[in-house]
Amino acid sequence: MKIFCISDNIDTNIGLRLVGVDGVVVHGKEEVIEVINTARNNRDIGILLITRKLAKLVPDIIDDLKLSANLPLIIEIPDRHVKKDEDNEYITRYVRESIGIKV
């Protein structure tokens, strides 16, 4: 299984390519939907990384992917412009919503 990244900036794309993760850079909602559908149909992709900014453009599709038992698994990654405090709050909120424990 491969990991694939959908990013909104070149820096994230290049950084992940350096560690062997292929990906694309897109900016619009239609582009995001097209790439997600292509990734869903590619049986080689097991994990789909997407930046939070792009995930916010298509929340219904992201929720459907997260709730389905099918591959690829979807993981939202922080944007490069996120402040450290915002990122920590995101992780805390995610843990609280996922397992119901306040950290």
MDTraj code that builds the backbone (N, CA, C; nanometers):
import mdtraj as md
import numpy as np

residues = "MET LYS ILE PHE CYS ILE SER ASP ASN ILE ASP THR ASN ILE GLY LEU ARG LEU VAL GLY VAL ASP GLY VAL VAL VAL HIS GLY LYS GLU GLU VAL ILE GLU VAL ILE ASN THR ALA ARG ASN ASN ARG ASP ILE GLY ILE LEU LEU ILE THR ARG LYS LEU ALA LYS LEU VAL PRO ASP ILE ILE ASP ASP LEU LYS LEU SER ALA ASN LEU PRO LEU ILE ILE GLU ILE PRO ASP ARG HIS VAL LYS LYS ASP GLU ASP ASN GLU TYR ILE THR ARG TYR VAL ARG GLU SER ILE GLY ILE LYS VAL".split()
xyz = np.array([
    [0.0830, -0.1182, 0.0000],
    [0.0000, 0.0000, 0.0000],
    [0.0876, 0.1248, 0.0000],
    [0.0400, 0.2258, -0.0700],
    [0.1125, 0.3513, -0.0815],
    [0.0397, 0.4619, -0.0067],
    [0.1160, 0.5666, 0.0233],
    [0.0610, 0.6882, 0.0833],
    [0.0592, 0.7940, -0.0263],
    [-0.0484, 0.8712, -0.0325],
    [-0.0627, 0.9764, -0.1324],
    [-0.1072, 1.1027, -0.0604],
    [-0.0576, 1.2178, -0.1028],
    [-0.0890, 1.3443, -0.0361],
    [-0.1555, 1.4426, -0.1315],
    [-0.2620, 1.5044, -0.0836],
    [-0.3266, 1.6148, -0.1543],
    [-0.2967, 1.7403, -0.0730],
    [-0.2209, 1.8305, -0.1329],
    [-0.1739, 1.9486, -0.0605],
    [-0.2165, 2.0757, -0.1316],
    [-0.2163, 2.1847, -0.0575],
    [-0.2476, 2.3144, -0.1154],
    [-0.1225, 2.4001, -0.1337],
    [-0.0058, 2.3443, -0.1032],
    [0.1176, 2.4201, -0.1227],
    [0.2332, 2.3295, -0.1662],
    [0.3238, 2.3876, -0.2379],
    [0.4360, 2.3134, -0.2952],
    [0.5319, 2.2652, -0.1867],
    [0.5502, 2.3437, -0.0806],
    [0.6447, 2.3069, 0.0254],
    [0.6088, 2.1727, 0.0896],
    [0.4820, 2.1531, 0.1212],
    [0.4378, 2.0262, 0.1801],
    [0.4587, 1.9132, 0.0819],
    [0.4247, 1.9377, -0.0436],
    [0.4397, 1.8358, -0.1466],
    [0.5860, 1.7939, -0.1622],
    [0.6749, 1.8897, -0.1689],
    [0.8180, 1.8596, -0.1850],
    [0.8720, 1.7880, -0.0622],
    [0.8344, 1.8342, 0.0568],
    [0.8809, 1.7698, 0.1795],
    [0.8399, 1.6244, 0.1866],
    [0.7176, 1.5946, 0.1498],
    [0.6711, 1.4559, 0.1534],
    [0.7333, 1.3727, 0.0417],
    [0.7599, 1.4338, -0.0722],
    [0.8278, 1.3605, -0.1796],
    [0.9682, 1.3182, -0.1371],
    [1.0318, 1.4003, -0.0543],
    [1.1659, 1.3662, -0.0067],
    [1.1671, 1.2387, 0.0774],
    [1.0545, 1.2071, 0.1396],
    [1.0461, 1.0848, 0.2195],
    [0.9702, 0.9740, 0.1460],
    [0.9442, 0.9949, 0.0168],
    [0.8861, 0.8898, -0.0645],
    [0.7359, 0.8899, -0.0798],
    [0.6701, 0.9998, -0.0431],
    [0.5243, 1.0078, -0.0543],
    [0.4891, 1.0908, -0.1774],
    [0.4204, 1.0285, -0.2727],
    [0.3752, 1.1006, -0.3913],
    [0.2569, 1.1883, -0.3556],
    [0.2324, 1.2892, -0.4380],
    [0.1189, 1.3757, -0.4127],
    [0.0989, 1.4773, -0.5219],
    [-0.0041, 1.5574, -0.5040],
    [-0.0364, 1.6644, -0.5974],
    [-0.0659, 1.7917, -0.5197],
    [-0.0531, 1.9037, -0.5900],
    [-0.0878, 2.0337, -0.5332],
    [-0.2116, 2.0833, -0.6066],
    [-0.3173, 2.1098, -0.5313],
    [-0.4421, 2.1600, -0.5886],
    [-0.4911, 2.2787, -0.5060],
    [-0.5837, 2.3535, -0.5633],
    [-0.6317, 2.4720, -0.4919],
    [-0.7830, 2.4842, -0.4877],
    [-0.8528, 2.4273, -0.5810],
    [-0.9972, 2.4451, -0.5868],
    [-1.0749, 2.3227, -0.5423],
    [-1.2011, 2.3444, -0.5078],
    [-1.2881, 2.2382, -0.4595],
    [-1.3043, 2.1276, -0.5631],
    [-1.3250, 2.1644, -0.6885],
    [-1.3437, 2.0653, -0.7937],
    [-1.2191, 1.9797, -0.8123],
    [-1.1020, 2.0434, -0.8036],
    [-0.9761, 1.9694, -0.8148],
    [-0.9615, 1.8689, -0.7004],
    [-0.9970, 1.9106, -0.5800],
    [-0.9882, 1.8234, -0.4631],
    [-1.0787, 1.7021, -0.4818],
    [-1.2020, 1.7254, -0.5241],
    [-1.2965, 1.6157, -0.5454],
    [-1.2448, 1.5189, -0.6505],
    [-1.1905, 1.5721, -0.7591],
    [-1.1376, 1.4878, -0.8668],
    [-1.0220, 1.4000, -0.8178],
    [-0.9296, 1.4582, -0.7430],
    [-0.8140, 1.3822, -0.6932],
    [-0.8575, 1.2780, -0.5901],
    [-0.9519, 1.3132, -0.5028],
    [-1.0021, 1.2169, -0.4038],
    [-1.0670, 1.0984, -0.4739],
    [-1.1486, 1.1252, -0.5753],
    [-1.2142, 1.0166, -0.6477],
    [-1.1130, 0.9280, -0.7195],
    [-1.0097, 0.9884, -0.7750],
    [-0.9034, 0.9107, -0.8403],
    [-0.8319, 0.8227, -0.7380],
    [-0.8036, 0.8784, -0.6200],
    [-0.7354, 0.8022, -0.5152],
    [-0.8228, 0.6880, -0.4643],
    [-0.9522, 0.7118, -0.4543],
    [-1.0444, 0.6069, -0.4073],
    [-1.0472, 0.4893, -0.5035],
    [-1.0316, 0.5170, -0.6316],
    [-1.0356, 0.4117, -0.7327],
    [-0.9019, 0.3425, -0.7527],
    [-0.7955, 0.3967, -0.6950],
    [-0.6623, 0.3375, -0.7072],
    [-0.6402, 0.2418, -0.5899],
    [-0.6369, 0.1133, -0.6168],
    [-0.6240, 0.0129, -0.5106],
    [-0.4850, 0.0107, -0.4462],
    [-0.3874, 0.0795, -0.5052],
    [-0.2534, 0.0840, -0.4476],
    [-0.2428, 0.1839, -0.3335],
    [-0.3350, 0.2792, -0.3261],
    [-0.3289, 0.3836, -0.2230],
    [-0.4029, 0.3361, -0.0983],
    [-0.3285, 0.3263, 0.0123],
    [-0.3867, 0.2818, 0.1384],
    [-0.4127, 0.3950, 0.2357],
    [-0.3323, 0.5026, 0.2249],
    [-0.3476, 0.6182, 0.3133],
    [-0.3482, 0.7441, 0.2278],
    [-0.4456, 0.8283, 0.2522],
    [-0.4581, 0.9542, 0.1797],
    [-0.4399, 1.0682, 0.2789],
    [-0.3338, 1.1449, 0.2620],
    [-0.3087, 1.2627, 0.3444],
    [-0.3689, 1.3828, 0.2742],
    [-0.4321, 1.4714, 0.3498],
    [-0.4881, 1.5936, 0.2924],
    [-0.4686, 1.7069, 0.3916],
    [-0.4291, 1.8228, 0.3423],
    [-0.4104, 1.9367, 0.4318],
    [-0.5464, 1.9842, 0.4820],
    [-0.5470, 2.0385, 0.6016],
    [-0.6728, 2.0826, 0.6640],
    [-0.7475, 2.1847, 0.5800],
    [-0.6720, 2.2742, 0.5171],
    [-0.7348, 2.3778, 0.4349],
    [-0.8181, 2.3151, 0.3237],
    [-0.7645, 2.2126, 0.2589],
    [-0.8378, 2.1458, 0.1517],
    [-0.9503, 2.0595, 0.2065],
    [-0.9279, 1.9976, 0.3217],
    [-1.0323, 1.9147, 0.3822],
    [-1.1547, 1.9990, 0.4175],
    [-1.1331, 2.1253, 0.4535],
    [-1.2446, 2.2135, 0.4859],
    [-1.3285, 2.2489, 0.3631],
    [-1.2719, 2.2327, 0.2439],
    [-1.3468, 2.2601, 0.1215],
    [-1.4495, 2.1513, 0.0915],
    [-1.4212, 2.0284, 0.1367],
    [-1.5090, 1.9139, 0.1064],
    [-1.5366, 1.8316, 0.2324],
    [-1.5958, 1.8901, 0.3348],
    [-1.6128, 1.8187, 0.4621],
    [-1.7010, 1.6939, 0.4515],
    [-1.8025, 1.6966, 0.3652],
    [-1.8911, 1.5802, 0.3525],
    [-1.8160, 1.4596, 0.2969],
    [-1.7337, 1.4824, 0.1967],
    [-1.6564, 1.3735, 0.1367],
    [-1.5557, 1.3192, 0.2371],
    [-1.4903, 1.4082, 0.3103],
    [-1.3921, 1.3671, 0.4106],
    [-1.4592, 1.2835, 0.5191],
    [-1.5753, 1.3277, 0.5667],
    [-1.6477, 1.2520, 0.6694],
    [-1.6884, 1.1143, 0.6184],
    [-1.7362, 1.1072, 0.4944],
    [-1.7736, 0.9776, 0.4359],
    [-1.6541, 0.8836, 0.4297],
    [-1.5392, 0.9360, 0.3896],
    [-1.4185, 0.8528, 0.3825],
    [-1.3757, 0.8051, 0.5205],
    [-1.3826, 0.8939, 0.6194],
    [-1.3415, 0.8573, 0.7547],
    [-1.4343, 0.7524, 0.8160],
    [-1.5616, 0.7602, 0.7844],
    [-1.6585, 0.6685, 0.8433],
    [-1.6705, 0.5354, 0.7689],
    [-1.6221, 0.5302, 0.6468],
    [-1.6316, 0.4054, 0.5710],
    [-1.5213, 0.3102, 0.6141],
    [-1.5446, 0.1835, 0.5904],
    [-1.4447, 0.0827, 0.6249],
    [-1.3534, 0.0534, 0.5061],
    [-1.3697, 0.1295, 0.3999],
    [-1.2914, 0.1066, 0.2786],
    [-1.1626, 0.1873, 0.2793],
    [-1.0678, 0.1415, 0.2003],
    [-0.9451, 0.2175, 0.1796],
    [-0.9706, 0.3215, 0.0723],
    [-0.9011, 0.4307, 0.0719],
    [-0.7898, 0.4659, 0.1592],
    [-0.8370, 0.5280, 0.2910],
    [-0.7535, 0.5111, 0.3920],
    [-0.7734, 0.5818, 0.5181],
    [-0.7379, 0.7272, 0.4931],
    [-0.8111, 0.8184, 0.5517],
    [-0.7840, 0.9603, 0.5283],
    [-0.7314, 1.0241, 0.6560],
    [-0.6255, 1.1021, 0.6403],
    [-0.5633, 1.1697, 0.7535],
    [-0.5438, 1.3157, 0.7170],
    [-0.5991, 1.4033, 0.7998],
    [-0.5792, 1.5467, 0.7808],
    [-0.4466, 1.5863, 0.8443],
    [-0.3677, 1.6639, 0.7702],
    [-0.2399, 1.7111, 0.8225],
    [-0.2444, 1.8629, 0.8334],
    [-0.1709, 1.9201, 0.9283],
    [-0.1721, 2.0660, 0.9464],
    [-0.1141, 2.1378, 0.8248],
    [-0.1649, 2.2570, 0.8018],
    [-0.1087, 2.3428, 0.6988],
    [0.0202, 2.4039, 0.7505],
    [0.0998, 2.4555, 0.6617],
    [0.2259, 2.5167, 0.7054],
    [0.2034, 2.6507, 0.7730],
    [0.0860, 2.7078, 0.7593],
    [0.0568, 2.8388, 0.8177],
    [-0.0124, 2.8302, 0.9535],
    [-0.0314, 2.7109, 1.0060],
    [-0.1001, 2.6938, 1.1333],
    [-0.0058, 2.7326, 1.2469],
    [-0.0581, 2.8116, 1.3402],
    [0.0213, 2.8471, 1.4573],
    [0.0301, 2.7268, 1.5492],
    [0.1354, 2.7186, 1.6256],
    [0.1586, 2.6035, 1.7127],
    [0.0428, 2.5839, 1.8109],
    [-0.0102, 2.6907, 1.8680],
    [-0.1203, 2.6791, 1.9633],
    [-0.2459, 2.6232, 1.8972],
    [-0.2717, 2.6640, 1.7733],
    [-0.3879, 2.6130, 1.7015],
    [-0.3732, 2.4642, 1.6771],
    [-0.2514, 2.4204, 1.6445],
    [-0.2259, 2.2796, 1.6177],
    [-0.2467, 2.1967, 1.7436],
    [-0.1984, 2.2447, 1.8582],
    [-0.2169, 2.1732, 1.9840],
    [-0.3649, 2.1630, 2.0194],
    [-0.4393, 2.2703, 1.9969],
    [-0.5832, 2.2688, 2.0245],
    [-0.6535, 2.1685, 1.9335],
    [-0.6100, 2.1596, 1.8095],
    [-0.6702, 2.0647, 1.7157],
    [-0.6513, 1.9214, 1.7652],
    [-0.5319, 1.8881, 1.8081],
    [-0.5028, 1.7527, 1.8561],
    [-0.5847, 1.7229, 1.9816],
    [-0.5896, 1.8173, 2.0739],
    [-0.6671, 1.7986, 2.1966],
    [-0.8150, 1.7770, 2.1645],
    [-0.8692, 1.8586, 2.0769],
    [-1.0101, 1.8467, 2.0392],
    [-1.0353, 1.7125, 1.9704],
    [-0.9425, 1.6695, 1.8855],
    [-0.9571, 1.5419, 1.8141],
    [-0.9616, 1.4244, 1.9121],
    [-0.8725, 1.4242, 2.0110],
    [-0.8704, 1.3179, 2.1119],
    [-1.0001, 1.3210, 2.1925],
    [-1.0440, 1.4388, 2.2328],
    [-1.1663, 1.4532, 2.3111],
    [-1.2868, 1.4003, 2.2340],
    [-1.2973, 1.4340, 2.1060],
    [-1.4101, 1.3881, 2.0250],
    [-1.4016, 1.2392, 1.9935],
    [-1.2810, 1.1883, 1.9775],
    [-1.2637, 1.0486, 1.9382],
    [-1.2915, 0.9515, 2.0517],
    [-1.2367, 0.9804, 2.1698],
    [-1.2498, 0.8828, 2.2778],
    [-1.3243, 0.9365, 2.3994],
    [-1.3626, 1.0624, 2.3950],
    [-1.4453, 1.1172, 2.5014],
    [-1.3705, 1.1482, 2.6286],
    [-1.2398, 1.1645, 2.6203],
    [-1.1604, 1.1967, 2.7389],
    [-1.1027, 1.3361, 2.7228],
    [-1.1196, 1.4186, 2.8265],
    [-1.0638, 1.5526, 2.8225],
    [-0.9181, 1.5463, 2.8644],
    [-0.8314, 1.5984, 2.7783],
    [-0.6884, 1.5936, 2.8043],
    [-0.6412, 1.7276, 2.8543],
])
top = md.Topology()
chain = top.add_chain()
for i, resn in enumerate(residues, 1):
    res = top.add_residue(resn, chain, resSeq=i)
    for name in ("N", "CA", "C"):
        top.add_atom(name, md.element.get_by_symbol(name[0]), res)
traj = md.Trajectory(xyz[None], top)
